[in-house]
Amino acid sequence: MELETFQCADAPTETMRCMQRDGNSGDVTMPNERQDATHKEFLSVEDGKIALTVGGDDGYGFMTKWHDCKLGDLLQIKHGFAFLGEHFGRSGTHVVLTPGNFHEEGGFKETIDKAKWYSGPIPIDYVLNEGDLIVAMTEQAEGLLGSSALIPRSGIYLHNQRLGLVLVRDRKLTDQHFIYYLFNSKPVRQQIRASASGTKIRHTAPSRIADVNVSIPPLSEQKRIAGILSAYDDLIENCQRRIKILETMARDLYREWFVNFRFPGHENISLVPSALGDIPEGWEVKKVGDVFQTILGGTPSRNNPDYWEGGTIPWINSGKVNDLRIIEPSEFITSLALQKSSAKLMPKGTTVLAITGATLGQVSYLEIMTTANQSVVGIIDDSKLWSEWIYLTMCEKIKGIIMHACGGAQQHINKEIVNDVLVVMPSISIGKAFKKLISPFFNQIVTLLYQCKNLRQTSNILFPQLF
C-alpha cells in the first residue's frame, strides 16, 4: 500500500486529524498501532497542527523499543489527608478535591458553586501545585476509578484521602504528562478496576496501582505522544473556559433580574410584601409543585435482561447530574422497561436534581429526552417558557433546599420537599423577555459542549493508536 501524508479539511478547528490514504483505492484509515522496523509511521504536533509522517530506517521511527514494566517501577502513590468535616463550608481559603473533580475519561473538573471549601488547619504537604498529577482512588460515580487529572494552578486545591498524588520516580526516564494519559488509557483503567475492592463503592490502593502492567516507549516518544494528545486537550479546555464564562453570565443575569429585582422597567414598579419578603407588584409567590410538573425517576430491574438488552430509550443515573448540561445518557433501557417499571420520560429542557447520596444537591439541565433513576427528580415546564428560569432558580435555591435533607449516613431529600419550594414567579411579560435574552446563552453552551464531545471522540480515536 502506497501511503502519503495529508491533513483533513473536516478536522476539528485549529487542529488536524492524522490518517493515512491508500494511494490506489483512496481509502482513508487510522495509522496502525505498531509498525515493523522497515516501515514506520508517526504522529507529530507542530504549531498546534497534528500530522502523520511516514518513514523508514532513518532514525525517526515512532512507537519503537517499547518495554513492559509495572506502574510501580515508574512512580509511587502518596495518600491524601483526612480533612475534618467541621471545617467545610460554603466559603473558605482552599478547596478540598474529591473524585467529583475528575472527568470520567480523565481530566480536571472545576465545578461551579459546588466546591468543598475548607477553612481549618492545613498541613503544607497536602496543598497541591500546578502540574501535580492526581488519581481517583475511590469511585464516587461509576467509571471514575483510576481517572487522573493535572492540577490547573497552585496554592488553592487540597489533597484529600480519597485521591492519590502520583510521584514520578525519575523524570529523566518518565514524562509526567505521558503518565497522565497512560492512567486514562483503557488497559490501565481496566486493570485498576479489576483489582479494586468494595461492592457499591469501589476502592483501589497504592499497592494495587503499583502492580498494574504497562508498556512504555523511550522518553522522547513519551513526550511526542503527550504533545499530540495535549493539543486536543488544549482545545477542549478552551471550550470549557468559554462554557464557564457563559454559565456565570447567565447566573449573574438571573440574579440581577430575579434576586436584585433590577429587570427592565423596574423603576416604574413598586415592591409589595410577600411570604418571601418584598417582591415586585404583579409577581407571585408559589410552590414549585403548584406551577410545574415534578417527576421522580426509577430504575428497571437489573435482573430482567429484557429491560436493558438492545435498549434505545436514554436513561441516566444520578452521577450524570454532576454534568453542567446532560447531552448523553448513562445507559439505554427498552420500551418494555418504560412500560413495566417506574421509569418515566423527561423531555429536553427539564431541570434535574440529585436527591440522595454523594451527588445530593447537584442541579443540571437536560439537553436530551431521557429517563432517570430514583435518585433524580425532574422539574418540567410544559409551556417551555420557564425552562431556563427553573434551572437558574434551582441553582440559586439548592443550598437552602438541601438543608431539609434527612437520613443518617445517606442524606436525602424527596420529591415533596422539591414540590414545596417557594419561588417568586415573575409576570408573563418579564418571563418572555428573560427567555428571549437567556436562550442564546443556553444554546451557545450546548453547542460548545458538543464541540468538546466531538474533540474527545477524535482524541479517543487516536488514543489506542498511541498506546
N, C-alpha and C positions, 0 to 999 in steps of 0.2 A: 504493500500500500504506500503510495506516494503522499507525503504529508507536507503541509505548508502552514506557516504562522499567519494568523489573521485576527482581527478584532471585530466583535459582533456589534452591529448597529443597534440591536434591540437590548443591549446590556443595560444594567442599572445606571442611573445618572452618575457621572463623574468616575465611573469605574468600568472595567471591561471584563466580560466573561472569557474564559480561556478554554478553547476547544480545539479539535483537530478535524481536518476535512480530508476525505478520500479523494485524491486527485482524479480518479477515474469515475467514481459514481457520484461524487459531490455530496455524499452523506456526511453529516456532522455528528461527532461523538465527543464525549469527555475523554481526556487522556487516561491511559491505563494506570492501574495502581502502582505497578512496578515494571521497569523495563530491564532488558538484559544489558550486558556490558557494551554491546556493539551498537545499540540504538537507543538513545536516551531522549526524553522529552522533559522539560521542566518549566515550572511557572515562576514568574518574577513580577515584582512591582516596581514601577518607575514613574515618578511624577503622578502618583495616585492611580495609574493605569495598571491593569493586570494583563500579562501577555504570556503566551505559550511559546517556548523556544525549543527547537529540535536540534539535537547534536549527536555526535558520535564519540569516539575515543579522543576527545580533545581536552580533557581535564575539567570540563564544565558540566559533567553529568549531574543529574539530580536524583534523589532517592537511592543513593548507593551507600554501601557499607553500614547499613542499619544493624544494630546489635540488640540482642534480647537481654533484659535485666528486670529487676523488680523496682517499684517506685521507691522502696526503702533504700536502694543503692544511690538514688538521686537526691532524696530530700528527707526531711523529718517533719512531723506534725506537732505543733505546740497547742495544747488545750487552752481554752479561754478561761475567763474569771467569772465566778458566780456573783454577779452584781445583785445587791439587795433590793427586793421589790419595794420596800418602803421609800426608796429614793426615786422611784419612777414617777413621772408626771407629764403634764401637757406642755411643759416648757423646761428648759434647763440649759446646761452648758455643753453637754455632749449627748450623742445618740448611741444607744446600745443596739448593735446589729443583731439580727435574728435570721433564721432561714428564710423568712419572708422578704429579706433584702436580696434574694437571688432570683434571677430568671431561671425557669426550668431548664432551658437549653444552655445556661451559663451566662454570666454577666451580672453586673451590679444593678439592683433595682432601688432607686431612690424614691420612696413613696411620698405623696403629698398629704400633709395633715395626718399622717399615720405613724410618725416617728415615735420611738420609745425614748423620750428624753430622760436624762439622768443627772441628778444634782448632788449625789453623795460623794464620799471619798473615792478617788480613782487611783489605783496602782499605775504608775507611769508606764510599766512594761506592757500594759494592755490598751494603750492608746495607739491606734493604727496610723500608719503613714501612707502617703500617696504611693501607689505602686505595690503595696503589700498584697500578697495573694492569700485569699481565704477560701475555705471549702466547707460546705454544709455537712455537718456530722449527724444531724437529726432531720428526718423527713417531715417537715411541718405540713406540706401538701405533697400529694403523690407526684413522683418524678424529680423531686428536689435533691434527694440524697446524692452526695458526691459532686453536686454542682459547684463550680468555682467562680470567683469574682475578683476583680482587681479594685483596690480602694481608690476612689477618684481624687481625694485630697487629704491632707494631713491634719491632725490635731482635733478632729471632730468625732470620729467614729471609735466605738469601744468594742473590744474583742470579748464576746461572752462565751460561756462554757459549751454552747451547742455548736460552736464553729471551731474549725482548726486553722491555725496560721501555718502556711506552707513555707518552710525554710529550706532553700536550695543548698545543698552541701558544697558544691564547687561551681561558681559562676563561670569558670574557665572551661567547664565541660558541659554545663547545662544552662539553657536560656530560660528565664522565669516565664516569659510570655509564651514560649513553646509549652511549658508545663501547664500553664493556664488552659491552653487549647487541648492538651493531652487529657486533662481531667474531664473535659467536656466531650471527649470522643466516646462513641458508643461502646467499644470494647472495655474501656476503663470503667465507665458508669455501670455496665452490666456486672462486672466483677465486684464492684463495691456493693451493689445492691444484693448480689447473690450471697455475700458473706455477712450481710447485716443481721442484727438481732431485733427482736420485737415483732409484734403482730400488727396492731393498728398503727402504731408509730414506730418506724424503723430507725435504728441507730447503727452507726459504724464507730470505729475506734482507730487511733493512730496505727496500732499494730496490724489491723486488717488492711488499712490503706497501704501500709508498707509492703504487704505481701502481694499486691496486685502486679501481674505480669505485664510488661510493656516492651515495645521495640522503639529505639530511638536512633536518629541519624547523627552525624557529626555536628558540632556547634554551628558551623556556617550554614548548614542546611536547616537546622532548627530555627535560626534567625530568619532565613528566607521564607519558611513556611509560616512563621508567626507574622511576618510582614504582609504576606498575601491575605491572611485571614483578618488581620487588623485593619486592612484597607476597607473591608466590608463593615467591620465594627465601627469604624470612624463615621461612615455614612449613617449607620443605624443610630449612633449616639447623637449625630446632628439632628436626625428626625425626632429623637426623644426629647432633645432640648427644646425644639420648636413646639412639640406637644405640651410640654410642661408650661411654657410661656402662654400658650393659648388657653390651657386649663386655668391657670392663675388669673388671666384676664377675664375669663368667663365668670369665675367665682367673685372677683372684685366687682364686676359689673352687677352681679346679683346682689351683693351686699349693699352697693350704692343705692339700688332701686328699692330693695325689699327689707333691708335692715336699717339703713340710714334714712330711708324714705325720700331720697333725692332723685326722683324719677322726673321725666319731662312734665312740666306743668305743676310740680309740687307746690310752687309758690302760691298758687290760687286755691289750694285745697286745705281745709282745716283738719287738725287732728282731733279725734274723739276717743273717749275712754273705751277700753275693751278688757276682756279677760287676760290679754297679753300685753296690757299697757296701752298707751295712746297709739292709735293707728289712723291712717288717712280716712276721711269721711267717704263712705261708699264701699269700703273694703269690709270683709267679714272674717271673724274667727270661726273656723270649722275643724271638725275632726277629719283626719285623713280618710278613715273608713266611710264617712258620710258623703264624701265627694268622689273618691276613686275606688276602683276595684282592687282588692288585695288577694293574692294567691299564695298558698303555701305549697312548696314543691313536694315531690315524692320520689322514691327510688323503687323501680320494679324489682321483683325478687331476682337475686343473682342465681338462685337455684333453678330457675326456668330459662333454659337457653333460647327458647322461642321469643323471649322478651328482649334479647340482646343480639343474637347472631343475625347478621345481614340487616341490622337496623339502619334506617335512613332518617330518623327523626332526631334532631340535636338534643343533647342532654348535658347539663353542666353540674359539676359538684361545687361545693361552697368555696373551694380553693380558687375557682375562676373569678370569684367576686373580688379577689385581690387586684385583678386587672382594672385599669382605668376605664376601658371600654371592653366589652366582650364581643369579639369578632369571629370566634370559632368555638365549637363545643368541646367538652372533655371527652365525650363518647356519643354513641348513637343508640337509640332504642327502636323497637319495632312498633308498627301501628297496633299490634295486639297488646303490647305493653301499655300503650297510651289508653286503650280501651279498658284494660283489666286492672290497672294499678291506680294509685293516687297521683301519678304524674300528670301535670296539666301544661298546656301550651301557654307560653308568654310571648306576646308579639314584640317585634322590634320597637324600641322606644320605651320599653319597660325599665323602671328603676328597680334594681335588685339589692337586697340587704342580706348579709350573712348574720344569722341569728344565734349561732352557738359555736363553741369550740375556739380553736386558735384564730379563726377568721371573724369572730364576733365583732360587729360594728363596721365591717367593710361595706362600702357602697360602690356600686358600679351601674353601668347603663348598657342595655342590650342593643347591639347593632345587628343582631340576627334574631330570628324567631327560634325559640328553644324551650325545652322543659328543664327542670332543675330538681335537685334533691331536696329532702325535707329540712335541710338547714338553711334554706333560702326562701325569703318572702319577696314576691314581686308586687310592685305598685303600678297599676295600669290606668292610663287616661284614655278612655275610648274616643274622646274628641280629638286627641293628638295636640290640642292647643297647649296643654300644660306639661308635656312630656319632659322637656329640658328643665322647666321650672321645678318639677317634682324632684328631679335628680339633684339640682343645686340646693333645694330646700333640705333634702335629707342629708346632704353633705354638711350643711350648716347645723343641723339639729342632732346629728347622730351621737355626739358626745353626751348630750342630755338624755337621749333615748336609752343608751346602754347603762345609764345609772340605775335603770329599773331592772337590770339583769338579776336573776336569782340562780340558785344552784350552788353546789359545793365546788368540787374540782372542775366541773364542766359548767361554767357560767352560760346562761342563755336568756334570750327574750322570746316572746311568742308573737303570733300574728295579731292578737288582741291589743298588745302594747303598741304595735305599729298603727293599728286602726284608731287608737285613742290619742295619737299625737295631734296636738293642736297646731294649726297653721293659719297664717294671715293670708286669706285669699284676696288678691287684688281685683279690681274691676276688669271686665272683659276687654275693654279698650286698652288698658295697660298691659293685660296679658298678651294681646295681639301685637302690640308694639314691641314688647320684650321678645316674643317669639321671632319676629322679623329680624331683630338685632342679634339675637344669640345663636340662631340656627347656623349662620356661616362659621362660627367658632366650632360648633359640634361637627359640621361637615368637614372642615379642614383637619380636625383632629383625627377623624376616622380615615380620611384619605392618607394622612401620614402614618397611621397605624398599619394600613395595608401596604404602604411602601416599605415599612420596617419588616413586615412579614415576608414580602417578596425578596427583600435583600437577604433575610435569614435563610429562605429556601434556596436561593442561589448559592449562598455560602455553604449550606448543608450539602449541596451537590458536589462542591469542591472538597468538602471535609474528608470523606472517605478516600478520595484520590490522594490525599496528602499524608494519611496515616496508614 
